[in-house]
Amino acid sequence: MNSTVALYIRNKAGYSKAPKKPIDLGVDQGQFYIGWYEGTHKRLKAVGRFADVAQVAKNNMEAGLKNAAVKGVKAEPATDAPGHNLVDCADRHLIETKNGKAHSTWCSYEITLRKFRLHISSAESWTGYRCSA
């Protein structure tokens, strides 16, 4: 089992490997992600824009993967909390898009989601939908 965890920076240009001594990122510079493998699948998790928090998350994930390898237990991926509202998920997605993508991309997403909301008969019927938190 692979217990290596890498630290990445995601911004408008895409993903890049973080430097060995990362520094805090500004609001418009993207955010840190940690990346690891579960079997043959690469997993990425956003950990924020502060370097110390990202480094702690990386160290904790490495320790968890090493612990699972020693115990012989397959690492379980984190599950989403059930019952998120679709409209809240769309709003969260727009905020993340505005912070990490070009303005024209955000505008097209915002228009698409606004039109989609018009076609939903009631947002309460979508409460059982699960989105990434």
DANOR-V262249 format. One record per pair of residues at least 24 apart in sequence whose C-alpha atoms are under 8 Angstrom apart, sorted by the first residue. I is the first residue (numbers start at 1). J is the second residue. Records with the same first field share a line. If there is no record, write none. Layout:
I=J + J
//
This chain:
1=39 + 69
2=36 + 37 + 38 + 39 + 65
3=36 + 37 + 62 + 65 + 66 + 69
4=36 + 37 + 62 + 65
5=34 + 35 + 36 + 58 + 61 + 62
6=34 + 35 + 36 + 58
7=32 + 33 + 34 + 35 + 54 + 55 + 58
8=32 + 33 + 34 + 35
9=33
10=100
11=100 + 101
12=100 + 101 + 102
22=51
23=50 + 51
24=49 + 50 + 51 + 52
25=49 + 50 + 51
27=99
28=99 + 100
29=100
30=99 + 100
34=58
38=75
80=130 + 131 + 132 + 133
81=130 + 133
82=128 + 129 + 130
83=127 + 128 + 129 + 130
84=127 + 128 + 129 + 130 + 131
85=123 + 124 + 126 + 127 + 128 + 129 + 130
86=123 + 126 + 127 + 129 + 130 + 131
87=117 + 123
89=131 + 132 + 133
//
